[in-house]
Amino acid sequence: MRILNALEERINFWKNSPRAIEVSFIVRVLEFSSVYVDRYHHGKEEGCLLPCFETRGMRRAGGPIEVILREHEAGRALIRQIESTIREYEEGRVDAHKVLELCREYIELLR
């Protein structure tokens, strides 16, 4: 949550500032998300918790397991989209607003 809060603070600052966004900060957040959030946290859920739920009779389709897996994939897709949009931003093909909008989406998903 601290990382998400820090990203949100930066987004609010950049949104109201004429300065360019700090790409390196967003890249560090994405690296943290890929390693900690996805690999460790989601990895534990997908490798241990969700299979345990299934062995206890919770069905995968149409229930909480399916929702959790969809949310994990949505997070991965958003990270890929943010990375791609950052490259486009650095090349001058999109404005900062698009990068910040995707970062907000990611924050909302994780919260």
ROSE-50291 format. One line per 5 residues: number of its first residue (from 1); their letters; for each residue x, y, z of N, C-alpha, C. Coordinates in pm, whole numbers, plus 50000, padded with zeros to 5 digits. Layout:
ROSE-50291
NUM	A	X:Y:Z:X:Y:Z:X:Y:Z ~ ...
end
This chain:
ROSE-50291
1	MRILN	50082:49880:50000:50000:50000:50000:50086:50126:50000 ~ 50202:50120:50067:50288:50239:50069:50337:50274:49928 ~ 50368:50172:49851:50414:50196:49713:50301:50258:49631 ~ 50181:50203:49645:50065:50257:49572:50037:50401:49615 ~ 50046:50427:49744:50023:50563:49794:50128:50660:49739
6	ALEER	50253:50616:49735:50361:50701:49681:50337:50728:49532 ~ 50296:50626:49459:50267:50646:49317:50151:50742:49299 ~ 50048:50726:49380:49933:50816:49370:49972:50961:49400 ~ 50056:50981:49500:50103:51117:49531:50177:51177:49413 ~ 50263:51097:49351:50339:51146:49235:50246:51177:49118
11	INFWK	50148:51090:49097:50053:51113:48987:49982:51247:49008 ~ 49937:51271:49130:49868:51398:49160:49960:51517:49139 ~ 50087:51503:49174:50183:51610:49153:50205:51634:49003 ~ 50230:51526:48929:50257:51540:48786:50136:51592:48710 ~ 50017:51553:48755:49895:51597:48687:49881:51749:48694
16	NSPRA	49927:51808:48803:49913:51952:48824:50042:52029:48801 ~ 50138:51965:48737:50267:52026:48718:50302:52033:48570 ~ 50365:52141:48529:50409:52148:48389:50532:52062:48361 ~ 50595:52009:48467:50715:51927:48450:50680:51791:48392 ~ 50779:51732:48328:50762:51596:48273:50752:51496:48387
21	IEVSF	50686:51386:48360:50677:51281:48462:50814:51215:48478 ~ 50838:51162:48595:50965:51095:48625:50951:50947:48590 ~ 50992:50914:48470:50978:50779:48417:51051:50678:48506 ~ 51167:50714:48556:51245:50619:48637:51168:50577:48762 ~ 51090:50667:48821:51011:50632:48939:50905:50528:48901
26	IVRVL	50835:50552:48791:50731:50458:48748:50793:50323:48714 ~ 50908:50324:48650:50977:50199:48616:51012:50121:48743 ~ 51057:50190:48847:51087:50122:48974:50961:50062:49037 ~ 50850:50135:49028:50723:50081:49079:50683:49956:49002 ~ 50700:49959:48870:50666:49843:48787:50756:49724:48820
31	EFSSV	50884:49750:48844:50976:49641:48882:50933:49580:49015 ~ 50898:49664:49112:50848:49615:49240:50723:49532:49220 ~ 50634:49582:49136:50509:49511:49110:50534:49376:49045 ~ 50626:49372:48951:50655:49246:48883:50718:49144:48977 ~ 50808:49191:49063:50877:49098:49152:50793:49066:49275
36	YVDRY	50760:49167:49352:50691:49139:49478:50544:49104:49458 ~ 50471:49193:49394:50326:49173:49381:50295:49050:49297 ~ 50352:49043:49179:50315:48934:49089:50386:48803:49125 ~ 50518:48806:49127:50591:48680:49147:50570:48624:49288 ~ 50584:48707:49389:50576:48654:49526:50433:48644:49576
41	HHGKE	50360:48756:49577:50226:48754:49633:50130:48672:49547 ~ 50115:48712:49422:50023:48638:49334:50072:48496:49309 ~ 50203:48480:49303:50260:48346:49284:50222:48252:49398 ~ 50226:48303:49521:50186:48221:49636:50038:48187:49629 ~ 49958:48285:49592:49814:48258:49581:49787:48152:49475
46	EGCLL	49850:48168:49358:49824:48076:49248:49888:47939:49271 ~ 50002:47935:49340:50071:47808:49360:50028:47732:49485 ~ 49972:47802:49581:49940:47737:49708:49795:47759:49753 ~ 49757:47884:49770:49627:47916:49827:49510:47870:49739 ~ 49512:47908:49613:49399:47873:49526:49387:47723:49503
51	PCFET	49498:47650:49481:49485:47504:49471:49431:47442:49601 ~ 49469:47501:49716:49416:47452:49844:49265:47472:49850 ~ 49220:47587:49804:49075:47612:49799:49005:47507:49712 ~ 49068:47477:49599:49008:47377:49508:49001:47239:49572 ~ 49106:47200:49643:49104:47068:49707:48999:47061:49819
56	RGMRR	48959:47178:49867:48857:47184:49971:48716:47199:49911 ~ 48708:47190:49778:48578:47189:49713:48533:47317:49648 ~ 48614:47422:49656:48575:47547:49589:48603:47532:49440 ~ 48502:47557:49362:48522:47542:49217:48594:47663:49159 ~ 48670:47636:49056:48749:47741:48991:48660:47833:48908
61	AGGPI	48576:47775:48824:48494:47854:48732:48373:47913:48806 ~ 48348:48040:48779:48229:48104:48831:48232:48139:48978 ~ 48350:48141:49037:48359:48173:49179:48477:48262:49210 ~ 48511:48271:49338:48621:48359:49380:48755:48326:49315 ~ 48783:48200:49292:48911:48163:49231:48922:48224:49091
66	EVILR	48817:48212:49015:48818:48270:48879:48835:48421:48885 ~ 48769:48486:48978:48779:48632:48992:48923:48672:49027 ~ 48982:48602:49122:49120:48632:49163:49215:48614:49046 ~ 49201:48504:48972:49290:48480:48857:49272:48586:48749 ~ 49148:48628:48728:49123:48735:48629:49188:48866:48674
71	EHEAG	49180:48895:48803:49242:49017:48854:49394:49011:48841 ~ 49453:48895:48867:49597:48880:48851:49637:48907:48705 ~ 49564:48848:48612:49596:48869:48471:49573:49013:48429 ~ 49469:49077:48484:49444:49218:48453:49561:49304:48501 ~ 49617:49271:48617:49733:49345:48667:49853:49326:48578
76	RALIR	49878:49204:48535:49990:49177:48444:49973:49253:48312 ~ 49851:49253:48262:49823:49322:48136:49844:49473:48152 ~ 49801:49528:48265:49820:49672:48288:49967:49707:48299 ~ 50046:49623:48364:50190:49649:48373:50251:49651:48233 ~ 50215:49553:48151:50267:49552:48013:50223:49677:47937
81	QIEST	50100:49719:47958:50048:49836:47888:50117:49964:47936 ~ 50141:49974:48066:50213:50091:48119:50355:50095:48062 ~ 50423:49981:48061:50559:49976:48006:50561:50021:47860 ~ 50467:49973:47784:50459:50011:47642:50428:50161:47627 ~ 50337:50210:47707:50298:50351:47698:50411:50442:47743
86	IREYE	50491:50397:47841:50607:50476:47883:50705:50490:47767 ~ 50728:50381:47694:50816:50390:47576:50760:50491:47475 ~ 50630:50484:47452:50568:50580:47360:50579:50723:47411 ~ 50565:50741:47542:50579:50874:47603:50721:50926:47582 ~ 50821:50841:47606:50960:50883:47588:50991:50917:47443
91	EGRVD	50920:50853:47350:50939:50880:47207:50854:50998:47161 ~ 50773:51053:47250:50689:51168:47216:50563:51133:47140 ~ 50523:51005:47143:50404:50962:47067:50276:50968:47149 ~ 50285:50974:47282:50168:50993:47368:50204:51096:47475 ~ 50102:51158:47531:50130:51254:47637:50129:51187:47775
96	AHKVL	50174:51261:47873:50186:51209:48009:50051:51162:48064 ~ 49944:51227:48022:49811:51193:48074:49781:51044:48056 ~ 49817:50987:47943:49790:50846:47916:49866:50756:48014 ~ 49991:50788:48041:50071:50710:48136:50008:50718:48274 ~ 49972:50838:48317:49915:50859:48450:49780:50790:48464
101	ELCRE	49702:50792:48358:49570:50726:48358:49587:50574:48380 ~ 49681:50514:48313:49706:50370:48329:49759:50338:48469 ~ 49844:50424:48522:49895:50405:48658:49780:50411:48759 ~ 49687:50503:48739:49569:50512:48828:49486:50384:48820 ~ 49469:50334:48699:49395:50208:48682:49462:50095:48761
106	YIELL	49593:50089:48756:49666:49985:48827:49648:50000:48977 ~ 49656:50122:49027:49636:50147:49170:49497:50100:49212 ~ 49396:50137:49135:49258:50098:49168:49241:49946:49166 ~ 49303:49879:49072:49292:49734:49065:49352:49668:49189 ~ 49471:49712:49228:49536:49650:49343:49468:49683:49475
111	R	49413:49801:49483:49344:49835:49609:49217:49755:49621
end
